[in-house]
Amino acid sequence: MDATTRTEDAPTPDLAYDVFSRQCPSRGTLEHVTGRWGALTLGALNDGTFRFNELRRRVDGVSEKMLSQTLHALERDGLVHREAQPTNPPRVDYELTPLGREFAQRLMTLVHYMEGRMDDVLVARERYDTERGGR
C-alpha cells in the first residue's frame, strides 16, 4: 500500500517522505537523531548552550572525533547551531535551533519514559538471561 492508498476505515495521509524507503532523505536524519551519539548530544543540548569540551564531558564516553562528526551532521540537518566567537583563544558554542529543540523535546519524552520503565526492562533482561542459560 502506498501513501495515497485509502482503506474504508482509515485514510492514509499523503506523505512526501517515507523513512521506510531506502532512498528517502529522512532516513539519514533519523540515523543522526536516534543514533547513540546524536540522541545523547541532542538531549544534552536540550539543557542549553555548550562549548565543545563542556558537551564532550556531558555526553560521557563520546570521543572528540565522534562528537565532532555528530555535531556536523546535526548542524547540516538544521538541528544544531554552531557559533564561533572571535576571541583568543577561539570560543565555539553549540545550541539547538528551533527545529532542533522540537526534535530534542520529543526525544526527551522517549528518554524519560524509558528511564521510568527501566526496572521493568531490567527484570525482563534477567528473565531472558536466566531462561537462556545466563550471560
N, CA, C and O atoms as a Tinker XYZ file with bonds, in Angstrom:
   540  protein
     1  N      0.856000   -1.173000    0.000000    73     2
     2  CA     0.000000    0.000000    0.000000    64     1     3
     3  C      0.899000    1.232000    0.000000    63     2     4     5
     4  O      1.795000    1.341000    0.837000    81     3
     5  N      0.672000    2.155000   -0.923000    73     3     6
     6  CA     1.473000    3.372000   -0.917000    64     5     7
     7  C      0.777000    4.456000   -0.091000    63     6     8     9
     8  O     -0.311000    4.244000    0.446000    81     7
     9  N      1.424000    5.616000    0.000000    73     7    10
    10  CA     0.929000    6.679000    0.886000    64     9    11
    11  C     -0.393000    7.268000    0.421000    63    10    12    13
    12  O     -1.088000    7.909000    1.210000    81    11
    13  N     -0.757000    7.068000   -0.838000    73    11    14
    14  CA    -2.003000    7.655000   -1.315000    64    13    15
    15  C     -3.170000    6.678000   -1.296000    63    14    16    17
    16  O     -4.301000    7.074000   -1.579000    81    15
    17  N     -2.926000    5.407000   -0.967000    73    15    18
    18  CA    -3.976000    4.400000   -0.917000    64    17    19
    19  C     -4.818000    4.603000    0.335000    63    18    20    21
    20  O     -4.292000    4.871000    1.415000    81    19
    21  N     -6.132000    4.474000    0.177000    73    19    22
    22  CA    -7.035000    4.639000    1.314000    64    21    23
    23  C     -7.782000    3.334000    1.550000    63    22    24    25
    24  O     -8.151000    2.625000    0.614000    81    23
    25  N     -7.993000    3.038000    2.822000    73    23    26
    26  CA    -8.831000    1.900000    3.179000    64    25    27
    27  C    -10.190000    2.436000    3.568000    63    26    28    29
    28  O    -10.355000    3.647000    3.716000    81    27
    29  N    -11.162000    1.565000    3.736000    73    27    30
    30  CA   -12.509000    2.008000    4.110000    64    29    31
    31  C    -12.528000    2.668000    5.485000    63    30    32    33
    32  O    -13.241000    3.648000    5.701000    81    31
    33  N    -11.737000    2.123000    6.418000    73    31    34
    34  CA   -11.812000    2.590000    7.796000    64    33    35
    35  C    -10.913000    3.773000    8.114000    63    34    36    37
    36  O    -11.304000    4.667000    8.865000    81    35
    37  N     -9.707000    3.787000    7.547000    73    35    38
    38  CA    -8.762000    4.816000    7.944000    64    37    39
    39  C     -8.009000    5.349000    6.738000    63    38    40    41
    40  O     -7.269000    4.607000    6.091000    81    39
    41  N     -8.188000    6.626000    6.428000    73    39    42
    42  CA    -7.429000    7.185000    5.313000    64    41    43
    43  C     -5.962000    7.318000    5.697000    63    42    44    45
    44  O     -5.637000    7.673000    6.830000    81    43
    45  N     -5.085000    7.032000    4.752000    73    43    46
    46  CA    -3.656000    7.204000    4.966000    64    45    47
    47  C     -3.264000    8.550000    4.385000    63    46    48    49
    48  O     -3.556000    8.821000    3.220000    81    47
    49  N     -2.615000    9.393000    5.161000    73    47    50
    50  CA    -2.263000   10.716000    4.648000    64    49    51
    51  C     -1.260000   10.597000    3.501000    63    50    52    53
    52  O     -0.486000    9.642000    3.430000    81    51
    53  N     -1.289000   11.565000    2.623000    73    51    54
    54  CA    -0.361000   11.620000    1.513000    64    53    55
    55  C      0.950000   12.209000    2.045000    63    54    56    57
    56  O      1.057000   13.419000    2.248000    81    55
    57  N      1.931000   11.354000    2.267000    73    55    58
    58  CA     3.199000   11.784000    2.848000    64    57    59
    59  C      4.221000   12.076000    1.758000    63    58    60    61
    60  O      4.328000   11.334000    0.781000    81    59
    61  N      4.971000   13.159000    1.929000    73    59    62
    62  CA     6.014000   13.495000    0.974000    64    61    63
    63  C      7.258000   12.643000    1.207000    63    62    64    65
    64  O      8.034000   12.414000    0.279000    81    63
    65  N      7.450000   12.177000    2.427000    73    63    66
    66  CA     8.633000   11.405000    2.781000    64    65    67
    67  C      8.211000   10.092000    3.424000    63    66    68    69
    68  O      7.177000   10.006000    4.085000    81    67
    69  N      9.030000    9.080000    3.216000    73    67    70
    70  CA     8.757000    7.757000    3.785000    64    69    71
    71  C     10.066000    7.179000    4.300000    63    70    72    73
    72  O     10.878000    6.678000    3.522000    81    71
    73  N     10.268000    7.247000    5.604000    73    71    74
    74  CA    11.517000    6.806000    6.222000    64    73    75
    75  C     11.802000    5.330000    5.970000    63    74    76    77
    76  O     12.946000    4.892000    6.091000    81    75
    77  N     10.774000    4.562000    5.621000    73    75    78
    78  CA    10.973000    3.143000    5.356000    64    77    79
    79  C     11.521000    2.887000    3.955000    63    78    80    81
    80  O     11.926000    1.769000    3.635000    81    79
    81  N     11.534000    3.910000    3.134000    73    79    82
    82  CA    12.091000    3.799000    1.788000    64    81    83
    83  C     13.594000    4.071000    1.831000    63    82    84    85
    84  O     14.037000    5.053000    2.426000    81    83
    85  N     14.360000    3.209000    1.205000    73    83    86
    86  CA    15.820000    3.326000    1.205000    64    85    87
    87  C     16.293000    4.670000    0.647000    63    86    88    89
    88  O     17.306000    5.199000    1.105000    81    87
    89  N     15.587000    5.226000   -0.322000    73    87    90
    90  CA    16.011000    6.459000   -0.974000    64    89    91
    91  C     15.559000    7.729000   -0.247000    63    90    92    93
    92  O     15.980000    8.828000   -0.610000    81    91
    93  N     14.725000    7.595000    0.752000    73    91    94
    94  CA    14.162000    8.767000    1.410000    64    93    95
    95  C     15.232000    9.517000    2.214000    63    94    96    97
    96  O     15.945000    8.903000    3.007000    81    95
    97  N     15.350000   10.837000    2.017000    73    95    98
    98  CA    16.344000   11.608000    2.769000    64    97    99
    99  C     16.054000   11.669000    4.264000    63    98   100   101
   100  O     16.945000   11.993000    5.050000    81    99
   101  N     14.832000   11.364000    4.668000    73    99   102
   102  CA    14.521000   11.391000    6.101000    64   101   103
   103  C     15.259000   10.290000    6.849000    63   102   104   105
   104  O     15.471000   10.398000    8.057000    81   103
   105  N     15.654000    9.229000    6.145000    73   103   106
   106  CA    16.344000    8.119000    6.805000    64   105   107
   107  C     17.685000    8.565000    7.398000    63   106   108   109
   108  O     18.050000    8.138000    8.493000    81   107
   109  N     18.404000    9.405000    6.690000    73   107   110
   110  CA    19.674000    9.913000    7.208000    64   109   111
   111  C     19.476000   10.739000    8.464000    63   110   112   113
   112  O     20.233000   10.609000    9.426000    81   111
   113  N     18.461000   11.586000    8.456000    73   111   114
   114  CA    18.186000   12.399000    9.644000    64   113   115
   115  C     17.762000   11.510000   10.802000    63   114   116   117
   116  O     18.152000   11.758000   11.943000    81   115
   117  N     16.977000   10.487000   10.532000    73   115   118
   118  CA    16.583000    9.550000   11.580000    64   117   119
   119  C     17.819000    8.919000   12.212000    63   118   120   121
   120  O     17.899000    8.788000   13.433000    81   119
   121  N     18.773000    8.531000   11.386000    73   119   122
   122  CA    20.018000    7.953000   11.909000    64   121   123
   123  C     20.777000    8.967000   12.760000    63   122   124   125
   124  O     21.310000    8.615000   13.812000    81   123
   125  N     20.831000   10.216000   12.317000    73   123   126
   126  CA    21.549000   11.245000   13.075000    64   125   127
   127  C     20.896000   11.515000   14.422000    63   126   128   129
   128  O     21.583000   11.722000   15.423000    81   127
   129  N     19.580000   11.513000   14.443000    73   127   130
   130  CA    18.833000   11.859000   15.660000    64   129   131
   131  C     18.749000   10.691000   16.634000    63   130   132   133
   132  O     18.826000   10.893000   17.846000    81   131
   133  N     18.592000    9.474000   16.125000    73   131   134
   134  CA    18.357000    8.335000   17.011000    64   133   135
   135  C     19.596000    7.490000   17.265000    63   134   136   137
   136  O     19.561000    6.581000   18.095000    81   135
   137  N     20.680000    7.770000   16.573000    73   135   138
   138  CA    21.920000    7.070000   16.886000    64   137   139
   139  C     22.364000    7.440000   18.292000    63   138   140   141
   140  O     21.969000    8.475000   18.829000    81   139
   141  N     23.189000    6.583000   18.881000    73   139   142
   142  CA    23.599000    6.817000   20.267000    64   141   143
   143  C     24.120000    8.225000   20.500000    63   142   144   145
   144  O     23.637000    8.919000   21.395000    81   143
   145  N     25.097000    8.660000   19.711000    73   143   146
   146  CA    25.720000    9.958000   19.989000    64   145   147
   147  C     24.824000   11.108000   19.579000    63   146   148   149
   148  O     24.838000   12.152000   20.230000    81   147
   149  N     24.054000   10.952000   18.530000    73   147   150
   150  CA    23.133000   12.010000   18.122000    64   149   151
   151  C     22.061000   12.247000   19.160000    63   150   152   153
   152  O     21.769000   13.389000   19.513000    81   151
   153  N     21.473000   11.169000   19.650000    73   151   154
   154  CA    20.417000   11.291000   20.662000    64   153   155
   155  C     20.970000   11.911000   21.943000    63   154   156   157
   156  O     20.341000   12.790000   22.532000    81   155
   157  N     22.133000   11.458000   22.371000    73   155   158
   158  CA    22.711000   11.998000   23.602000    64   157   159
   159  C     23.128000   13.460000   23.431000    63   158   160   161
   160  O     22.992000   14.259000   24.357000    81   159
   161  N     23.627000   13.801000   22.266000    73   159   162
   162  CA    24.026000   15.184000   22.005000    64   161   163
   163  C     22.805000   16.104000   21.981000    63   162   164   165
   164  O     22.826000   17.180000   22.579000    81   163
   165  N     21.747000   15.686000   21.294000    73   163   166
   166  CA    20.516000   16.488000   21.287000    64   165   167
   167  C     19.955000   16.625000   22.696000    63   166   168   169
   168  O     19.518000   17.705000   23.093000    81   167
   169  N     19.968000   15.530000   23.448000    73   167   170
   170  CA    19.469000   15.575000   24.822000    64   169   171
   171  C     20.272000   16.522000   25.688000    63   170   172   173
   172  O     19.707000   17.273000   26.483000    81   171
   173  N     21.581000   16.492000   25.542000    73   171   174
   174  CA    22.435000   17.395000   26.321000    64   173   175
   175  C     22.187000   18.848000   25.937000    63   174   176   177
   176  O     22.073000   19.716000   26.802000    81   175
   177  N     22.106000   19.108000   24.633000    73   175   178
   178  CA    21.883000   20.480000   24.177000    64   177   179
   179  C     20.490000   20.987000   24.522000    63   178   180   181
   180  O     20.248000   22.193000   24.504000    81   179
   181  N     19.584000   20.086000   24.834000    73   179   182
   182  CA    18.262000   20.498000   25.291000    64   181   183
   183  C     18.361000   21.273000   26.604000    63   182   184   185
   184  O     17.466000   22.046000   26.945000    81   183
   185  N     19.457000   21.059000   27.338000    73   183   186
   186  CA    19.680000   21.763000   28.604000    64   185   187
   187  C     20.274000   23.156000   28.416000    63   186   188   189
   188  O     20.354000   23.917000   29.380000    81   187
   189  N     20.694000   23.511000   27.195000    73   187   190
   190  CA    21.246000   24.841000   26.965000    64   189   191
   191  C     22.408000   24.834000   25.998000    63   190   192   193
   192  O     22.633000   23.865000   25.274000    81   191
   193  N     23.148000   25.940000   26.000000    73   191   194
   194  CA    24.293000   26.127000   25.122000    64   193   195
   195  C     25.546000   25.563000   25.785000    63   194   196   197
   196  O     25.766000   25.737000   26.984000    81   195
   197  N     26.355000   24.888000   24.985000    73   195   198
   198  CA    27.585000   24.285000   25.497000    64   197   199
   199  C     28.754000   24.582000   24.572000    63   198   200   201
   200  O     28.590000   24.674000   23.355000    81   199
   201  N     29.921000   24.729000   25.152000    73   199   202
   202  CA    31.154000   24.717000   24.386000    64   201   203
   203  C     31.485000   23.261000   24.101000    63   202   204   205
   204  O     30.951000   22.358000   24.745000    81   203
   205  N     32.373000   23.032000   23.129000    73   203   206
   206  CA    32.664000   21.674000   22.684000    64   205   207
   207  C     33.090000   20.766000   23.842000    63   206   208   209
   208  O     32.525000   19.686000   24.015000    81   207
   209  N     34.066000   21.187000   24.626000    73   207   210
   210  CA    34.571000   20.327000   25.708000    64   209   211
   211  C     33.551000   20.148000   26.832000    63   210   212   213
   212  O     33.516000   19.100000   27.476000    81   211
   213  N     32.726000   21.159000   27.067000    73   211   214
   214  CA    31.646000   21.003000   28.041000    64   213   215
   215  C     30.671000   19.927000   27.567000    63   214   216   217
   216  O     30.213000   19.092000   28.347000    81   215
   217  N     30.374000   19.967000   26.296000    73   215   218
   218  CA    29.461000   18.992000   25.714000    64   217   219
   219  C     30.080000   17.595000   25.742000    63   218   220   221
   220  O     29.388000   16.613000   26.010000    81   219
   221  N     31.367000   17.508000   25.469000    73   219   222
   222  CA    32.043000   16.202000   25.499000    64   221   223
   223  C     32.019000   15.609000   26.910000    63   222   224   225
   224  O     31.857000   14.399000   27.074000    81   223
   225  N     32.177000   16.450000   27.915000    73   223   226
   226  CA    32.088000   15.956000   29.298000    64   225   227
   227  C     30.652000   15.545000   29.644000    63   226   228   229
   228  O     30.439000   14.568000   30.361000    81   227
   229  N     29.682000   16.286000   29.137000    73   227   230
   230  CA    28.268000   15.983000   29.418000    64   229   231
   231  C     27.839000   14.676000   28.776000    63   230   232   233
   232  O     27.088000   13.905000   29.373000    81   231
   233  N     28.315000   14.420000   27.550000    73   231   234
   234  CA    27.993000   13.187000   26.830000    64   233   235
   235  C     29.120000   12.197000   27.128000    63   234   236   237
   236  O     29.998000   11.962000   26.298000    81   235
   237  N     29.075000   11.643000   28.293000    73   235   238
   238  CA    30.127000   10.769000   28.807000    64   237   239
   239  C     30.403000    9.606000   27.857000    63   238   240   241
   240  O     29.492000    8.876000   27.466000    81   239
   241  N     31.681000    9.448000   27.492000    73   239   242
   242  CA    32.081000    8.323000   26.663000    64   241   243
   243  C     32.269000    8.638000   25.198000    63   242   244   245
   244  O     32.853000    7.831000   24.474000    81   243
   245  N     31.798000    9.783000   24.734000    73   243   246
   246  CA    31.948000   10.120000   23.324000    64   245   247
   247  C     33.374000   10.624000   23.072000    63   246   248   249
   248  O     33.912000   11.405000   23.857000    81   247
   249  N     33.974000   10.175000   21.980000    73   247   250
   250  CA    35.300000   10.656000   21.625000    64   249   251
   251  C     35.188000   12.034000   20.973000    63   250   252   253
   252  O     34.120000   12.431000   20.508000    81   251
   253  N     36.286000   12.737000   20.951000    73   251   254
   254  CA    36.315000   14.058000   20.324000    64   253   255
   255  C     35.925000   13.946000   18.847000    63   254   256   257
   256  O     35.155000   14.761000   18.340000    81   255
   257  N     36.459000   12.937000   18.167000    73   255   258
   258  CA    36.160000   12.742000   16.746000    64   257   259
   259  C     34.673000   12.449000   16.531000    63   258   260   261
   260  O     34.046000   13.025000   15.642000    81   259
   261  N     34.117000   11.560000   17.340000    73   259   262
   262  CA    32.707000   11.189000   17.183000    64   261   263
   263  C     31.790000   12.369000   17.474000    63   262   264   265
   264  O     30.810000   12.581000   16.760000    81   263
   265  N     32.095000   13.135000   18.506000    73   263   266
   266  CA    31.280000   14.302000   18.833000    64   265   267
   267  C     31.350000   15.328000   17.703000    63   266   268   269
   268  O     30.336000   15.923000   17.336000    81   267
   269  N     32.528000   15.531000   17.163000    73   267   270
   270  CA    32.688000   16.470000   16.061000    64   269   271
   271  C     31.859000   16.032000   14.851000    63   270   272   273
   272  O     31.167000   16.850000   14.247000    81   271
   273  N     31.927000   14.760000   14.500000    73   271   274
   274  CA    31.146000   14.239000   13.378000    64   273   275
   275  C     29.647000   14.365000   13.645000    63   274   276   277
   276  O     28.875000   14.719000   12.754000    81   275
   277  N     29.252000   14.073000   14.869000    73   275   278
   278  CA    27.836000   14.153000   15.241000    64   277   279
   279  C     27.336000   15.585000   15.143000    63   278   280   281
   280  O     26.266000   15.836000   14.589000    81   279
   281  N     28.101000   16.518000   15.676000    73   279   282
   282  CA    27.701000   17.928000   15.623000    64   281   283
   283  C     27.603000   18.427000   14.183000    63   282   284   285
   284  O     26.684000   19.172000   13.846000    81   283
   285  N     28.549000   18.019000   13.332000    73   283   286
   286  CA    28.484000   18.421000   11.928000    64   285   287
   287  C     27.216000   17.890000   11.265000    63   286   288   289
   288  O     26.546000   18.620000   10.534000    81   287
   289  N     26.884000   16.629000   11.515000    73   287   290
   290  CA    25.685000   16.030000   10.915000    64   289   291
   291  C     24.428000   16.745000   11.399000    63   290   292   293
   292  O     23.537000   17.046000   10.605000    81   291
   293  N     24.354000   17.020000   12.708000    73   291   294
   294  CA    23.178000   17.694000   13.262000    64   293   295
   295  C     23.088000   19.140000   12.786000    63   294   296   297
   296  O     21.993000   19.664000   12.583000    81   295
   297  N     24.229000   19.774000   12.610000    73   295   298
   298  CA    24.243000   21.143000   12.084000    64   297   299
   299  C     23.770000   21.141000   10.630000    63   298   300   301
   300  O     22.990000   22.006000   10.232000    81   299
   301  N     24.233000   20.188000    9.846000    73   299   302
   302  CA    23.823000   20.087000    8.445000    64   301   303
   303  C     22.317000   19.855000    8.324000    63   302   304   305
   304  O     21.674000   20.371000    7.410000    81   303
   305  N     21.761000   19.077000    9.252000    73   303   306
   306  CA    20.320000   18.809000    9.249000    64   305   307
   307  C     19.500000   19.987000    9.785000    63   306   308   309
   308  O     18.270000   19.942000    9.779000    81   307
   309  N     20.175000   21.032000   10.243000    73   307   310
   310  CA    19.463000   22.208000   10.733000    64   309   311
   311  C     18.994000   22.096000   12.170000    63   310   312   313
   312  O     18.118000   22.848000   12.597000    81   311
   313  N     19.570000   21.160000   12.928000    73   311   314
   314  CA    19.135000   20.938000   14.306000    64   313   315
   315  C     20.035000   21.617000   15.331000    63   314   316   317
   316  O     19.604000   21.907000   16.447000    81   315
   317  N     21.274000   21.868000   14.954000    73   315   318
   318  CA    22.251000   22.486000   15.857000    64   317   319
   319  C     22.842000   23.719000   15.181000    63   318   320   321
   320  O     23.128000   23.724000   13.984000    81   319
   321  N     23.013000   24.757000   15.986000    73   319   322
   322  CA    23.666000   25.982000   15.515000    64   321   323
   323  C     25.042000   26.066000   16.161000    63   322   324   325
   324  O     25.183000   25.920000   17.376000    81   323
   325  N     26.050000   26.301000   15.334000    73   323   326
   326  CA    27.433000   26.448000   15.794000    64   325   327
   327  C     27.806000   27.916000   15.644000    63   326   328   329
   328  O     27.672000   28.498000   14.567000    81   327
   329  N     28.276000   28.506000   16.738000    73   327   330
   330  CA    28.681000   29.906000   16.676000    64   329   331
   331  C     30.103000   30.061000   17.188000    63   330   332   333
   332  O     30.398000   29.788000   18.351000    81   331
   333  N     30.977000   30.506000   16.293000    73   331   334
   334  CA    32.374000   30.753000   16.660000    64   333   335
   335  C     32.507000   32.201000   17.120000    63   334   336   337
   336  O     32.133000   33.126000   16.400000    81   335
   337  N     33.040000   32.388000   18.321000    73   335   338
   338  CA    33.241000   33.722000   18.882000    64   337   339
   339  C     34.642000   34.211000   18.494000    63   338   340   341
   340  O     35.606000   33.449000   18.568000    81   339
   341  N     34.756000   35.464000   18.086000    73   339   342
   342  CA    36.075000   35.997000   17.697000    64   341   343
   343  C     36.908000   36.384000   18.911000    63   342   344   345
   344  O     37.166000   37.565000   19.144000    81   343
   345  N     37.322000   35.398000   19.674000    73   343   346
   346  CA    38.129000   35.642000   20.872000    64   345   347
   347  C     39.455000   34.905000   20.727000    63   346   348   349
   348  O     39.642000   34.114000   19.803000    81   347
   349  N     40.352000   35.171000   21.634000    73   347   350
   350  CA    41.627000   34.468000   21.646000    64   349   351
   351  C     41.818000   33.844000   23.018000    63   350   352   353
   352  O     42.001000   34.586000   23.983000    81   351
   353  N     41.785000   32.531000   23.161000    73   351   354
   354  CA    41.617000   31.546000   22.096000    64   353   355
   355  C     40.182000   31.541000   21.572000    63   354   356   357
   356  O     39.271000   32.030000   22.241000    81   355
   357  N     39.980000   30.980000   20.359000    73   355   358
   358  CA    38.632000   30.956000   19.791000    64   357   359
   359  C     37.653000   30.208000   20.695000    63   358   360   361
   360  O     38.010000   29.224000   21.342000    81   359
   361  N     36.447000   30.684000   20.722000    73   359   362
   362  CA    35.390000   30.045000   21.508000    64   361   363
   363  C     34.267000   29.644000   20.559000    63   362   364   365
   364  O     33.789000   30.458000   19.769000    81   363
   365  N     33.852000   28.386000   20.646000    73   363   366
   366  CA    32.773000   27.893000   19.801000    64   365   367
   367  C     31.662000   27.377000   20.703000    63   366   368   369
   368  O     31.895000   26.541000   21.576000    81   367
   369  N     30.458000   27.881000   20.486000    73   367   370
   370  CA    29.286000   27.467000   21.247000    64   369   371
   371  C     28.342000   26.701000   20.342000    63   370   372   373
   372  O     28.207000   26.992000   19.154000    81   371
   373  N     27.689000   25.706000   20.943000    73   371   374
   374  CA    26.696000   24.907000   20.228000    64   373   375
   375  C     25.374000   25.015000   20.965000    63   374   376   377
   376  O     25.316000   24.940000   22.192000    81   375
   377  N     24.304000   25.194000   20.183000    73   375   378
   378  CA    22.967000   25.242000   20.755000    64   377   379
   379  C     21.982000   24.677000   19.745000    63   378   380   381
   380  O     22.275000   24.584000   18.553000    81   379
   381  N     20.822000   24.306000   20.238000    73   379   382
   382  CA    19.779000   23.795000   19.359000    64   381   383
   383  C     19.128000   24.936000   18.594000    63   382   384   385
   384  O     18.957000   26.035000   19.122000    81   383
   385  N     18.770000   24.668000   17.354000    73   383   386
   386  CA    17.940000   25.584000   16.589000    64   385   387
   387  C     16.494000   25.365000   17.044000    63   386   388   389
   388  O     16.229000   24.413000   17.778000    81   387
   389  N     15.568000   26.208000   16.635000    73   387   390
   390  CA    14.164000   25.936000   16.979000    64   389   391
   391  C     13.715000   24.541000   16.510000    63   390   392   393
   392  O     12.999000   23.850000   17.234000    81   391
   393  N     14.125000   24.132000   15.320000    73   391   394
   394  CA    13.788000   22.787000   14.836000    64   393   395
   395  C     14.452000   21.726000   15.706000    63   394   396   397
   396  O     13.829000   20.719000   16.043000    81   395
   397  N     15.701000   21.947000   16.068000    73   395   398
   398  CA    16.416000   21.014000   16.932000    64   397   399
   399  C     15.762000   20.881000   18.295000    63   398   400   401
   400  O     15.727000   19.793000   18.869000    81   399
   401  N     15.242000   21.988000   18.815000    73   399   402
   402  CA    14.557000   21.956000   20.108000    64   401   403
   403  C     13.298000   21.098000   20.020000    63   402   404   405
   404  O     12.985000   20.364000   20.957000    81   403
   405  N     12.574000   21.181000   18.904000    73   403   406
   406  CA    11.386000   20.333000   18.720000    64   405   407
   407  C     11.779000   18.857000   18.715000    63   406   408   409
   408  O     11.144000   18.036000   19.377000    81   407
   409  N     12.819000   18.530000   17.971000    73   407   410
   410  CA    13.296000   17.147000   17.929000    64   409   411
   411  C     13.714000   16.688000   19.321000    63   410   412   413
   412  O     13.333000   15.606000   19.766000    81   411
   413  N     14.505000   17.523000   20.009000    73   411   414
   414  CA    15.027000   17.155000   21.331000    64   413   415
   415  C     13.914000   16.961000   22.341000    63   414   416   417
   416  O     13.984000   16.045000   23.160000    81   415
   417  N     12.896000   17.793000   22.306000    73   415   418
   418  CA    11.794000   17.660000   23.263000    64   417   419
   419  C     11.054000   16.345000   23.058000    63   418   420   421
   420  O     10.677000   15.685000   24.026000    81   419
   421  N     10.847000   15.964000   21.804000    73   419   422
   422  CA    10.185000   14.680000   21.530000    64   421   423
   423  C     11.082000   13.514000   21.952000    63   422   424   425
   424  O     10.619000   12.524000   22.517000    81   423
   425  N     12.356000   13.658000   21.667000    73   423   426
   426  CA    13.312000   12.629000   22.061000    64   425   427
   427  C     13.365000   12.484000   23.584000    63   426   428   429
   428  O     13.421000   11.368000   24.100000    81   427
   429  N     13.347000   13.596000   24.295000    73   427   430
   430  CA    13.421000   13.553000   25.755000    64   429   431
   431  C     12.165000   12.935000   26.358000    63   430   432   433
   432  O     12.232000   12.336000   27.432000    81   431
   433  N     11.026000   13.068000   25.692000    73   431   434
   434  CA     9.819000   12.375000   26.153000    64   433   435
   435  C     10.061000   10.873000   26.147000    63   434   436   437
   436  O      9.707000   10.178000   27.100000    81   435
   437  N     10.662000   10.376000   25.079000    73   435   438
   438  CA    11.001000    8.955000   24.996000    64   437   439
   439  C     12.042000    8.571000   26.052000    63   438   440   441
   440  O     11.917000    7.528000   26.694000    81   439
   441  N     13.056000    9.400000   26.233000    73   439   442
   442  CA    14.103000    9.126000   27.228000    64   441   443
   443  C     13.499000    9.036000   28.630000    63   442   444   445
   444  O     13.805000    8.107000   29.378000    81   443
   445  N     12.653000    9.984000   28.984000    73   443   446
   446  CA    12.041000    9.971000   30.325000    64   445   447
   447  C     11.132000    8.750000   30.505000    63   446   448   449
   448  O     11.106000    8.140000   31.574000    81   447
   449  N     10.399000    8.406000   29.462000    73   447   450
   450  CA     9.556000    7.204000   29.524000    64   449   451
   451  C     10.416000    5.964000   29.739000    63   450   452   453
   452  O     10.110000    5.123000   30.584000    81   451
   453  N     11.501000    5.861000   28.960000    73   451   454
   454  CA    12.399000    4.710000   29.075000    64   453   455
   455  C     13.012000    4.638000   30.482000    63   454   456   457
   456  O     13.034000    3.571000   31.096000    81   455
   457  N     13.500000    5.751000   30.977000    73   455   458
   458  CA    14.092000    5.765000   32.316000    64   457   459
   459  C     13.073000    5.332000   33.372000    63   458   460   461
   460  O     13.417000    4.630000   34.323000    81   459
   461  N     11.832000    5.751000   33.200000    73   459   462
   462  CA    10.776000    5.382000   34.139000    64   461   463
   463  C     10.403000    3.914000   34.080000    63   462   464   465
   464  O      9.818000    3.388000   35.027000    81   463
   465  N     10.729000    3.243000   32.988000    73   463   466
   466  CA    10.392000    1.818000   32.829000    64   465   467
   467  C     11.604000    0.902000   32.944000    63   466   468   469
   468  O     11.500000   -0.293000   32.667000    81   467
   469  N     12.754000    1.444000   33.349000    73   467   470
   470  CA    13.974000    0.634000   33.392000    64   469   471
   471  C     13.894000   -0.535000   34.363000    63   470   472   473
   472  O     14.497000   -1.578000   34.110000    81   471
   473  N     13.171000   -0.391000   35.463000    73   471   474
   474  CA    13.026000   -1.528000   36.369000    64   473   475
   475  C     12.395000   -2.709000   35.630000    63   474   476   477
   476  O     12.826000   -3.850000   35.791000    81   475
   477  N     11.380000   -2.430000   34.824000    73   475   478
   478  CA    10.731000   -3.490000   34.045000    64   477   479
   479  C     11.684000   -4.080000   33.014000    63   478   480   481
   480  O     11.701000   -5.292000   32.800000    81   479
   481  N     12.467000   -3.232000   32.384000    73   479   482
   482  CA    13.435000   -3.697000   31.392000    64   481   483
   483  C     14.482000   -4.592000   32.054000    63   482   484   485
   484  O     14.834000   -5.641000   31.513000    81   483
   485  N     14.972000   -4.188000   33.204000    73   483   486
   486  CA    15.992000   -4.981000   33.888000    64   485   487
   487  C     15.449000   -6.341000   34.329000    63   486   488   489
   488  O     16.158000   -7.346000   34.262000    81   487
   489  N     14.205000   -6.372000   34.775000    73   487   490
   490  CA    13.566000   -7.641000   35.130000    64   489   491
   491  C     13.449000   -8.525000   33.883000    63   490   492   493
   492  O     13.729000   -9.722000   33.938000    81   491
   493  N     13.039000   -7.934000   32.771000    73   491   494
   494  CA    12.913000   -8.697000   31.530000    64   493   495
   495  C     14.258000   -9.239000   31.072000    63   494   496   497
   496  O     14.344000  -10.378000   30.613000    81   495
   497  N     15.299000   -8.442000   31.191000    73   495   498
   498  CA    16.647000   -8.901000   30.818000    64   497   499
   499  C     17.077000  -10.084000   31.685000    63   498   500   501
   500  O     17.600000  -11.082000   31.190000    81   499
   501  N     16.846000   -9.946000   32.978000    73   499   502
   502  CA    17.235000  -11.006000   33.901000    64   501   503
   503  C     16.480000  -12.296000   33.579000    63   502   504   505
   504  O     17.072000  -13.375000   33.555000    81   503
   505  N     15.186000  -12.183000   33.333000    73   503   506
   506  CA    14.365000  -13.346000   32.982000    64   505   507
   507  C     14.879000  -13.979000   31.681000    63   506   508   509
   508  O     15.020000  -15.200000   31.599000    81   507
   509  N     15.150000  -13.174000   30.696000    73   507   510
   510  CA    15.659000  -13.646000   29.413000    64   509   511
   511  C     16.979000  -14.395000   29.603000    63   510   512   513
   512  O     17.151000  -15.504000   29.097000    81   511
   513  N     17.911000  -13.775000   30.342000    73   511   514
   514  CA    19.221000  -14.398000   30.558000    64   513   515
   515  C     19.107000  -15.698000   31.331000    63   514   516   517
   516  O     19.812000  -16.661000   31.029000    81   515
   517  N     18.224000  -15.741000   32.332000    73   515   518
   518  CA    18.006000  -16.953000   33.122000    64   517   519
   519  C     17.446000  -18.068000   32.251000    63   518   520   521
   520  O     17.909000  -19.206000   32.328000    81   519
   521  N     16.459000  -17.755000   31.428000    73   519   522
   522  CA    15.834000  -18.756000   30.561000    64   521   523
   523  C     16.784000  -19.282000   29.494000    63   522   524   525
   524  O     16.604000  -20.399000   29.008000    81   523
   525  N     17.778000  -18.507000   29.127000    73   523   526
   526  CA    18.687000  -18.895000   28.054000    64   525   527
   527  C     20.073000  -19.241000   28.564000    63   526   528   529
   528  O     21.037000  -19.205000   27.799000    81   527
   529  N     20.191000  -19.572000   29.823000    73   527   530
   530  CA    21.458000  -20.034000   30.366000    64   529   531
   531  C     22.412000  -18.954000   30.821000    63   530   532   533
   532  O     23.598000  -19.217000   31.018000    81   531
   533  N     21.922000  -17.766000   30.987000    73   531   534
   534  CA    22.743000  -16.689000   31.533000    64   533   535
   535  C     23.645000  -16.056000   30.508000    63   534   536   537
   536  O     23.897000  -16.593000   29.429000    81   535
   537  N     24.120000  -14.894000   30.889000    73   535   538
   538  CA    25.036000  -14.143000   30.028000    64   537   539
   539  C     26.274000  -13.797000   30.758000    63   538   540
   540  O     27.166000  -13.162000   30.195000    81   539
